[in-house]
Amino acid sequence: PELYLHYIEDCIDAISCTHAQLTDFIHYTANFHLALKYTWTISDISLSFLDLTISITGDRLLTDIHYKPTDSHDCLDYTSSHPASCKDSIPYTQFLRLCRICTEDEVFQTRASEMSSFFREWGSPLRL
């Protein structure tokens, strides 16, 4: 592959070959060891990897946040007995994460609005 990135057991590749060659490569690696199980996605437009959706638009790669279907958007309840600094840091770090992931300002604003609603549901004060 021309690009190979991985995080623990998740990996992403970018490769320049025919669809048939790619399928052959995937089947070869999927049958390499019986204890290993692979899932894969082939796309010419976009794909999700960990918490990212990576899209090709023109000559640019765009990134957006990706929530897995099993994500319940749960977080520490703000009325818990944890220190305020701990509870206040969660929204800060999550919005910072959004800012780093979303390449387009318009997408960031949409995702930030969605995330704000998640925090309101958890009982976080509106000032956050």
C-alpha positions as CSV (number, residue, x, y, z in Angstrom):
1,P,0.0,0.0,0.0
2,E,1.0,3.6,-0.6
3,L,-0.4,4.6,2.8
4,Y,-0.7,2.4,5.8
5,L,-1.8,3.7,9.2
6,H,-2.9,1.8,12.2
7,Y,-4.1,2.3,15.7
8,I,-3.9,-0.9,17.9
9,E,-5.9,-3.3,15.8
10,D,-7.5,-0.8,13.4
11,C,-5.7,0.1,10.2
12,I,-6.4,2.2,7.1
13,D,-4.7,1.9,3.7
14,A,-4.7,3.9,0.5
15,I,-3.7,2.0,-2.5
16,S,-3.6,2.4,-6.3
17,C,-4.7,-0.8,-8.0
18,T,-7.7,-2.3,-9.7
19,H,-10.7,-3.4,-7.7
20,A,-10.0,-7.0,-8.5
21,Q,-6.4,-6.7,-7.2
22,L,-7.6,-5.1,-4.0
23,T,-10.2,-7.8,-3.4
24,D,-7.6,-10.5,-4.0
25,F,-5.3,-8.7,-1.5
26,I,-8.0,-8.5,1.1
27,H,-9.0,-12.1,0.8
28,Y,-5.3,-13.1,1.0
29,T,-4.8,-11.2,4.3
30,A,-8.2,-12.3,5.7
31,N,-7.2,-15.9,5.3
32,F,-3.7,-15.4,6.6
33,H,-4.5,-16.7,10.1
34,L,-7.7,-18.4,11.2
35,A,-7.7,-16.6,14.6
36,L,-7.7,-13.2,12.9
37,K,-11.0,-11.7,11.7
38,Y,-11.1,-8.8,9.3
39,T,-13.8,-6.4,8.3
40,W,-13.2,-3.9,5.4
41,T,-14.7,-1.1,3.4
42,I,-13.8,-0.2,-0.1
43,S,-14.8,3.3,-1.3
44,D,-13.8,5.8,-4.0
45,I,-15.5,8.6,-2.0
46,S,-15.4,8.2,1.7
47,L,-14.8,5.8,4.6
48,S,-14.9,5.8,8.3
49,F,-11.9,4.9,10.5
50,L,-12.0,5.0,14.3
51,D,-13.8,8.3,15.0
52,L,-13.2,9.9,11.6
53,T,-15.0,10.0,8.3
54,I,-12.5,10.8,5.6
55,S,-13.9,12.0,2.3
56,I,-12.4,13.0,-1.1
57,T,-13.8,16.2,-2.5
58,G,-12.0,17.4,-5.6
59,D,-8.4,17.4,-4.8
60,R,-8.9,17.6,-1.0
61,L,-9.3,15.2,1.8
62,L,-12.0,16.3,4.2
63,T,-12.5,14.9,7.7
64,D,-15.6,14.8,9.9
65,I,-16.5,13.1,13.2
66,H,-17.8,9.5,12.9
67,Y,-20.0,8.0,15.6
68,K,-20.3,4.2,15.5
69,P,-23.9,2.9,15.4
70,T,-23.5,1.6,18.9
71,D,-22.4,5.0,20.3
72,S,-24.9,6.0,23.0
73,H,-23.3,9.5,23.4
74,D,-23.2,8.8,27.2
75,C,-21.0,10.8,29.4
76,L,-20.3,11.5,33.1
77,D,-23.5,12.9,34.7
78,Y,-22.9,16.5,35.7
79,T,-24.6,15.9,39.1
80,S,-22.0,13.2,40.0
81,S,-19.7,13.8,43.0
82,H,-16.6,14.1,40.7
83,P,-14.6,17.3,41.1
84,A,-15.9,20.2,39.1
85,S,-12.6,20.5,37.2
86,C,-13.0,16.9,36.0
87,K,-16.6,17.4,34.9
88,D,-15.8,20.8,33.2
89,S,-12.9,19.3,31.3
90,I,-15.0,16.8,29.4
91,P,-16.9,19.3,27.2
92,Y,-13.7,21.3,26.7
93,T,-11.7,18.3,25.5
94,Q,-14.6,17.0,23.3
95,F,-15.1,20.3,21.6
96,L,-11.3,20.6,21.1
97,R,-11.4,17.1,19.5
98,L,-14.2,18.2,17.2
99,C,-12.2,21.3,16.2
100,R,-9.2,19.2,15.3
101,I,-11.2,16.6,13.4
102,C,-13.6,18.7,11.3
103,T,-11.7,20.3,8.4
104,E,-14.7,22.5,7.3
105,D,-16.0,25.3,9.6
106,E,-19.6,24.6,8.5
107,V,-19.3,21.0,9.5
108,F,-17.7,21.9,12.8
109,Q,-20.6,24.3,13.7
110,T,-23.1,21.5,12.9
111,R,-21.2,18.9,15.0
112,A,-20.7,21.4,17.8
113,S,-24.4,22.1,18.0
114,E,-25.1,18.3,18.1
115,M,-22.5,17.9,20.8
116,S,-24.0,20.7,22.9
117,S,-27.3,18.9,22.9
118,F,-25.6,15.8,24.2
119,F,-24.1,17.7,27.1
120,R,-27.5,19.4,27.9
121,E,-29.0,15.9,28.1
122,W,-26.3,14.9,30.6
123,G,-27.2,17.9,32.8
124,S,-24.1,20.0,32.0
125,P,-24.6,23.7,32.7
126,L,-25.4,25.8,29.6
127,R,-22.3,27.9,30.2
128,L,-20.3,25.0,28.9
